[in-house]
């Protein structure tokens, strides 16, 4: 398996941009748990935690497509450096405002402004498309690797964020996020050998990726997937806190990411052929079915061990869904709208995370612990229905001939994504 993935790094500079991007993406995976833990500890309100998280996601949804369009027009380095420096200011101010007892609206404003930051996951995928766009098998493997790295971030990020917030002080995780995000983005931008060239402008008027056939359907699918992620995170935190084991939430979420990471690596080894739409539908169906496991585990009165096992198995359904959806999006996007299209994908995911976090917070506040797991299961089912209804529009165009640069490429989550 490792030999198969080693081929990806034969290109000079590939390992460097991957490692530096990983530093920045780790910060995003720490954000959810760090923000929720800090606000709940200081303000004792899941609703406020969900609102601030939602404000941050709104900032991502509005700012990231704009940054993506600028990257398509001016290049990664010229846009990501000033964007990283800009976002560092409100990102550092947020924990200071929280510690100082500032009004709730200032926390929302800081979270929204801090979210207008470089999309390192999307730009990494654009670099892989530039390096391996002529080889569909390697590009599929690169997408699977990127998804696995996202899951690696979400494996380590929640644990690291929880440890910093509980062992030092509540805002420690947020301060660490600011340092990691800025450092990772600046080091990533400095890797010029692998930076994709700027695509020539279209001969006619600039066309938004949203007008590309099938892209709105995929964005709706990513929106539903984001609801899954956001609801799983806050529901797991609320369930653990209700048992008096708040620190266990990080480990439970890490097991969810571990299951997804392992399945992503294995999925990347499968041959990249066949109907990509069918692969997406099968992945969505598997994810929807597996999301019933956490609901069953908590509904049966199971403890942390049973829920941990359920979340690990549930995680195996998320990576194939993301890889299939993003690979399909890669093939649909024109080279000149690659980063903007990837940014819209991430915006769809984080908007879903925002909605999932807010709705999950309300459910955690008013319903029995564990009932919130109904939300991700329902969101995955809705995403499956949308993809099924819109399947005819998801047929990608004919592959670009070998040798073309940036052959249909898209971005990702998660990590982190988060």
SVG drawing of the C-alpha trace seen along z (x, -y; Angstrom):
<svg xmlns="http://www.w3.org/2000/svg" viewBox="-36 -43 48 45">
<polyline fill="none" stroke="black" stroke-width="0.4" points="0.0,0.0 2.8,-2.5 4.6,-1.7 1.5,-2.6 1.2,-6.0 4.9,-6.7 4.6,-7.3 2.7,-10.4 5.7,-12.1 8.1,-11.4 7.4,-15.0 9.9,-17.5 8.3,-19.6 5.2,-17.3 6.1,-16.2 6.9,-19.7 3.6,-21.3 1.7,-18.3 3.4,-18.6 3.1,-22.3 -0.6,-22.2 -1.1,-19.6 0.0,-22.0 -2.5,-24.6 -5.3,-22.0 -4.7,-20.6 -5.7,-23.9 -9.1,-23.7 -9.7,-20.3 -9.0,-21.6 -11.5,-24.5 -14.8,-22.8 -13.9,-21.1 -11.7,-24.0 -14.4,-26.6 -17.2,-24.6 -15.2,-23.7 -14.0,-27.2 -17.4,-28.8 -19.3,-26.2 -16.7,-26.5 -16.7,-30.3 -20.4,-31.1 -22.1,-27.8 -24.2,-27.8 -24.3,-25.2 -26.6,-27.6 -24.0,-30.4 -21.3,-27.9 -23.4,-26.8 -24.1,-30.4 -20.4,-31.4 -19.5,-28.3 -22.2,-29.1 -20.9,-32.7 -17.5,-31.3 -18.9,-29.0 -20.9,-31.8 -17.5,-33.7 -16.1,-30.6 -19.1,-30.3 -19.0,-33.9 -15.2,-34.5 -13.8,-31.3 -15.4,-31.5 -14.1,-35.0 -10.6,-34.0 -10.9,-31.0 -11.7,-33.3 -8.7,-35.5 -6.5,-32.4 -7.7,-31.4 -6.9,-34.8 -3.7,-35.8 -2.2,-32.5 -2.0,-30.8 1.0,-32.6 -0.2,-36.2 -3.5,-35.6 -2.9,-33.2 -0.1,-35.2 -2.1,-38.4 -5.2,-36.3 -3.3,-34.3 -1.9,-37.5 -5.4,-39.1 -7.1,-36.2 -4.5,-35.9 -5.7,-39.2 -9.4,-38.2 -8.3,-34.6 -6.0,-35.8 -8.6,-38.3 -11.3,-35.7 -9.9,-33.9 -8.9,-37.3 -12.5,-38.5 -13.8,-35.3 -11.5,-35.5 -12.3,-39.1 -16.0,-38.6 -16.8,-40.5 -20.4,-40.6 -21.6,-37.6 -21.9,-39.6 -18.2,-40.4 -17.4,-36.7 -19.5,-36.1 -17.9,-39.0 -14.4,-37.7 -15.2,-34.2 -16.7,-35.3 -13.7,-37.5 -11.2,-34.8 -12.8,-32.4 -11.8,-34.4 -8.6,-32.4 -6.8,-30.4 -8.3,-27.1 -5.3,-24.9 -7.1,-21.6 -8.5,-22.9 -5.1,-24.4 -3.4,-21.1 -5.8,-19.2 -5.3,-21.8 -1.5,-21.1 -2.1,-17.3 -4.2,-18.0 -1.4,-20.0 1.1,-17.3 -0.9,-14.2 -3.9,-15.4 -2.8,-13.3 -3.0,-10.1 -6.5,-9.4 -5.3,-6.5 -2.7,-8.7 -5.1,-11.6 -7.7,-9.3 -5.0,-8.0 -4.0,-11.6 -7.6,-12.5 -7.9,-9.5 -4.6,-10.5 -5.9,-14.1 -9.1,-12.8 -7.0,-10.5 -4.9,-13.4 -8.0,-15.4 -9.1,-12.5 -5.7,-12.3 -6.1,-15.9 -9.5,-15.1 -8.0,-12.2 -5.3,-14.3 -7.0,-17.7 -10.0,-17.1 -7.7,-15.3 -5.1,-18.0 -7.7,-20.8 -9.4,-19.1 -6.1,-18.5 -5.0,-22.1 -8.4,-23.4 -8.8,-21.1 -5.2,-20.8 -4.1,-24.4 -6.9,-27.0 -10.1,-27.1 -8.7,-29.4 -5.4,-27.6 -6.7,-25.6 -7.9,-28.7 -4.5,-30.4 -2.7,-27.3 -5.1,-27.3 -4.0,-30.9 -0.3,-30.0 -0.7,-26.8 -3.0,-28.2 -0.8,-31.2 2.4,-29.3 1.1,-26.5 -0.5,-28.8 2.7,-30.9 5.0,-27.9 2.6,-26.3 2.5,-29.5 6.3,-29.5 6.4,-26.2 6.5,-27.7 7.8,-24.6 4.4,-22.9 2.2,-25.9 -0.2,-25.5 0.2,-28.0 -2.5,-30.6 -5.0,-29.3 -5.6,-31.6 -8.8,-33.7 -11.8,-32.4 -12.4,-33.9 -16.0,-34.9 -17.4,-36.3 -16.2,-34.7 -18.6,-31.8 -19.3,-30.9 -18.8,-27.3 -22.3,-27.3 -23.5,-27.4 -21.6,-24.3 -23.9,-21.3 -24.2,-19.1 -22.2,-21.3 -25.3,-22.6 -26.3,-19.0 -22.9,-18.1 -22.9,-21.2 -26.3,-20.2 -24.7,-16.7 -21.8,-18.4 -24.1,-20.6 -25.9,-17.5 -22.5,-15.9 -21.5,-19.0 -24.6,-18.7 -23.5,-15.1 -20.1,-16.3 -21.4,-19.3 -24.2,-17.3 -21.9,-14.4 -19.4,-16.7 -21.7,-18.7 -23.9,-15.7 -20.9,-13.6 -19.6,-16.5 -23.0,-17.0 -23.4,-13.3 -20.0,-13.0 -20.6,-16.1 -23.9,-14.7 -22.1,-11.7 -19.6,-13.8 -16.8,-12.7 -16.3,-15.8 -12.7,-14.9 -13.9,-11.6 -15.5,-13.6 -12.1,-14.2 -11.3,-10.5 -14.7,-9.5 -14.4,-12.0 -10.9,-10.8 -12.2,-7.2 -14.7,-8.5 -11.9,-10.1 -9.7,-7.0 -12.4,-4.8 -12.7,-7.3 -9.0,-7.6 -8.5,-3.8 -11.3,-3.4 -9.9,-6.4 -6.5,-4.8 -8.1,-1.5 -10.5,-3.2 -7.6,-4.9 -6.1,-1.6 -9.2,-0.5 -9.0,-0.9 -10.3,-4.2 -12.8,-3.1 -16.5,-2.4 -19.3,-4.8 -18.3,-7.6 -21.9,-8.6 -22.7,-5.0 -19.7,-5.1 -21.0,-8.3 -24.5,-6.8 -23.2,-3.6 -21.0,-5.6 -23.8,-7.8 -26.1,-4.8 -23.4,-3.1 -22.8,-6.3 -26.5,-6.8 -26.9,-3.2 -23.8,-3.4 -25.0,-6.6 -27.8,-4.6 -25.2,-2.9 -24.5,-5.8 -28.2,-6.4 -28.7,-2.7 -25.8,-2.6 -27.0,-5.6 -30.7,-4.5 -29.9,-1.1 -28.2,-2.8 -24.7,-1.9 -21.7,-3.5 -18.6,-5.1 -17.1,-1.8 -20.2,-0.9 -20.5,-4.4 -16.7,-4.4 -17.1,-1.2 -20.2,-2.5 -18.5,-5.8 -15.4,-4.0 -17.5,-1.8 -19.6,-4.8 -16.5,-6.7 -15.7,-4.1 -18.6,-5.5 -17.5,-9.1 -14.1,-9.0 -15.4,-7.1 -18.3,-9.5 -16.0,-12.6 -13.5,-11.1 -16.2,-10.0 -17.9,-13.4 -14.7,-15.5 -13.3,-13.3 -16.6,-13.8 -16.4,-17.6 -12.8,-17.6 -14.0,-16.3 -16.7,-18.9 -14.8,-22.1 -13.0,-24.0 -9.3,-24.7 -9.9,-28.4 -12.5,-28.0 -10.8,-25.2 -10.0,-27.0 -13.3,-28.9 -15.2,-25.6 -13.3,-23.9 -14.0,-26.8 -17.7,-26.5 -17.5,-22.8 -15.8,-23.7 -18.4,-26.4 -21.1,-23.9 -19.6,-21.6 -18.9,-24.3 -22.4,-25.8 -23.7,-22.3 -21.4,-22.0 -22.8,-25.4 -26.4,-24.2 -25.5,-20.9 -23.7,-22.5 -26.6,-25.0 -29.3,-22.4 -27.4,-19.8 -26.8,-22.4 -30.5,-23.0 -31.3,-19.3 -28.6,-18.8 -30.1,-21.6 -33.7,-20.4 -33.8,-16.6 -32.4,-13.4 -28.7,-12.9 -27.9,-11.0 -31.2,-12.0 -29.1,-14.4 -27.7,-11.4 -31.0,-11.4 -29.9,-14.6 -26.8,-13.2 -28.6,-10.1 -31.4,-12.2 -29.0,-14.5 -27.1,-11.7 -30.4,-10.2 -31.4,-13.6 -28.0,-13.9 -28.6,-10.4 -32.0,-11.4 -30.7,-14.6 -27.9,-12.7 -30.3,-10.1 -32.7,-12.6 -29.9,-14.6 -27.9,-11.6 -28.4,-12.4 -26.9,-15.9 -23.8,-14.4 -22.3,-12.8 -18.9,-14.4 -17.6,-15.7 -15.2,-13.6 -11.7,-13.4 -9.2,-16.0 -6.5,-14.5 -3.3,-13.4 -0.8,-16.3 -3.4,-18.9 -2.7,-20.8 -5.1,-20.9 -7.5,-18.4 -10.7,-18.7 -9.8,-19.1 -11.7,-19.9 -11.2,-20.4 -12.1,-19.0 -13.1,-19.4 -12.0,-18.6 -10.9,-18.4 -11.2,-19.3 -11.1,-19.5 -11.8,-20.6"/>
</svg>
